[in-house]
Amino acid sequence: MPGFHHLCVLYAGFRRRMADHVTRDQQVGRIPATLAPSDTALALVALAEGLAAYVLTGVTSATTAREQVLTAVAGLHR
């Protein structure tokens, strides 16, 4: 299934880039070094994707979803 494989590659790349951002913020002391970048990226992406589905199905507003993601990101920073 070529479409599915392409989607998997895109998501893997996105999570890797998010993990790279976490690593960079750890290196400058913005995010605790005790957090695993790949796990942190996975959690943020899962939160954003889950909330996106909730927005699309009318469970919550885009504003609320955005606030939830920004709160999660802010919670990572010291």
C-alpha positions in Angstrom: 0.0 0.0 0.0 2.1 2.9 -1.3 0.0 5.7 0.3 0.2 4.2 3.7 4.0 3.8 3.5 4.4 7.4 2.3 2.3 8.5 5.3 4.5 6.5 7.7 7.6 8.1 6.2 6.2 11.6 6.6 5.2 11.0 10.2 8.6 9.5 11.1 10.3 12.5 9.6 8.0 14.9 11.5 8.6 13.1 14.8 12.4 13.1 14.1 12.3 16.9 13.5 10.4 17.4 16.6 12.9 15.3 18.6 15.7 17.4 17.1 13.9 20.6 18.4 13.7 19.0 21.8 17.4 18.1 21.7 18.4 21.6 20.7 16.3 23.1 23.5 17.9 20.6 26.0 21.3 21.6 24.9 20.6 25.3 25.8 18.9 24.4 29.0 15.3 25.2 28.0 14.0 21.6 28.4 15.2 19.2 31.1 17.9 16.8 29.9 16.2 13.9 31.7 13.4 13.8 29.0 13.9 11.5 26.1 13.6 13.6 22.9 12.0 10.8 20.9 9.4 10.0 23.6 8.7 13.7 24.1 8.3 14.3 20.4 6.0 11.3 20.1 3.8 12.6 23.0 3.5 16.1 21.4 2.7 14.8 18.0 0.1 12.3 19.4 -1.5 15.1 21.4 -1.7 17.4 18.4 -3.0 14.7 16.1 -5.6 13.6 18.6 -6.8 17.1 19.2 -6.9 17.7 15.4 -9.3 14.8 15.1 -11.4 16.2 17.9 -11.5 19.6 16.1 -12.5 17.9 12.8 -15.3 15.9 14.5 -16.6 18.9 16.4 -15.6 17.7 19.9 -13.6 20.8 20.6 -12.7 24.1 19.0 -9.4 24.8 17.2 -8.7 27.5 19.8 -9.0 25.0 22.7 -6.9 22.5 20.8 -4.2 25.1 20.1 -4.2 26.1 23.8 -3.7 22.5 24.9 -0.7 22.0 22.6 0.9 25.3 23.6 0.3 24.4 27.3 2.0 21.0 26.8 5.0 22.7 25.0 5.2 25.4 27.7 5.2 22.6 30.3 8.4 21.2 28.9 10.3 24.4 29.2 11.9 25.4 32.5 
